[in-house]
Amino acid sequence: MQKGEKASVAFGQPLYFQESNTFYPAKYNIYVDETNPQLHHVTLSDFVLR
């Protein structure tokens, strides 16, 4: 993160789901804000319907 590089990491889905017909994220992302390099954003993406 100190170098300003973007990172995306996939993570496993739970074996059991609390609710059916719900979207669960499969990846989290970390990146530096282009307009303010002191800010970092963490987001979830690649949602999967379970």
Contacts in CASP RR format, 6 or more apart in sequence:
PFRMAT RR
TARGET T0000
AUTHOR 0000-0000-0000
METHOD contacts of the structure
MODEL  1
MQKGEKASVAFGQPLYFQESNTFYPAKYNIYVDETNPQLHHVTLSDFVLR
1 7 0 8 1.000
1 30 0 8 1.000
1 32 0 8 1.000
1 40 0 8 1.000
4 31 0 8 1.000
4 32 0 8 1.000
4 37 0 8 1.000
6 29 0 8 1.000
6 30 0 8 1.000
6 31 0 8 1.000
6 32 0 8 1.000
7 29 0 8 1.000
7 30 0 8 1.000
7 31 0 8 1.000
8 27 0 8 1.000
8 28 0 8 1.000
8 29 0 8 1.000
8 30 0 8 1.000
8 45 0 8 1.000
9 27 0 8 1.000
9 28 0 8 1.000
9 29 0 8 1.000
10 26 0 8 1.000
10 27 0 8 1.000
10 46 0 8 1.000
11 26 0 8 1.000
11 27 0 8 1.000
11 28 0 8 1.000
12 26 0 8 1.000
13 24 0 8 1.000
13 26 0 8 1.000
13 48 0 8 1.000
13 50 0 8 1.000
14 24 0 8 1.000
17 24 0 8 1.000
17 50 0 8 1.000
20 50 0 8 1.000
21 49 0 8 1.000
21 50 0 8 1.000
22 49 0 8 1.000
22 50 0 8 1.000
23 47 0 8 1.000
23 48 0 8 1.000
23 49 0 8 1.000
23 50 0 8 1.000
24 47 0 8 1.000
24 48 0 8 1.000
24 50 0 8 1.000
25 44 0 8 1.000
25 45 0 8 1.000
25 46 0 8 1.000
25 47 0 8 1.000
25 48 0 8 1.000
26 45 0 8 1.000
26 46 0 8 1.000
26 47 0 8 1.000
26 48 0 8 1.000
27 44 0 8 1.000
27 45 0 8 1.000
27 46 0 8 1.000
28 42 0 8 1.000
28 43 0 8 1.000
28 44 0 8 1.000
28 45 0 8 1.000
29 41 0 8 1.000
29 42 0 8 1.000
29 43 0 8 1.000
29 44 0 8 1.000
29 45 0 8 1.000
30 40 0 8 1.000
30 41 0 8 1.000
30 42 0 8 1.000
31 40 0 8 1.000
31 41 0 8 1.000
32 39 0 8 1.000
32 40 0 8 1.000
32 41 0 8 1.000
33 39 0 8 1.000
33 40 0 8 1.000
33 41 0 8 1.000
END
